[in-house]
Amino acid sequence: MPFETFTKQGVPTTTGRPDTLAYNIGAVPLLADARPSYPSSLPARIVCRIVSQITAETIALLSDRVIARNERRRPSCHVRQIAMYVCHVALRMPFSDIGAAFGRDRTTVGHACHVVEDRRDDAAFDEFVSAIERMATAVFQSTDISRRDGDREGGHD
């Protein structure tokens, strides 16, 4: 099955190349009609921490590739910015919840989202962020599905 990605305008593009970053890290394709959000049973702080850890671990896996900028700033700043962006865009969390979870102001979250969005003009960075979005969506969709399946098994329909 070819891997389906989406452009910034939401138009699906299909690539059959097995050498893409998303294919190599085993990301789950994001369905066009899926409306991902985080489960209400999890606090925003935990959701943000998980997304941040996914981002950091993926960067560590791809350390031979240049994902984070080569600047004096700590790589943790880039991890946090990408995680904030993914929480807002892929999981549809409000800026205020993300800011509280990261110990930052909502305007800082807005700035992080703008920085990441501006960097998505670079194809490699765009592919990396798309992969993080798909992984975060897959993690929290499966959490939501597991909760609903458990409700059915317990007879709570």
Secondary structure, 3 states (H helix, E strand, C coil): CCEEEECCCCCEEEECCCCCHHHHCCCCCCCCCCCCCCCCCCCHHHHHHHHHHHHHHHHHHCCCCCCCCCCCCCHHHHHHHHHHHHHHHCCCCCHHHHHHHHCCCHHHHHHHHHHHHHHCCCHHHHHHHHHHHHHHHHHHHHHHHHHHHHHHHCCCC
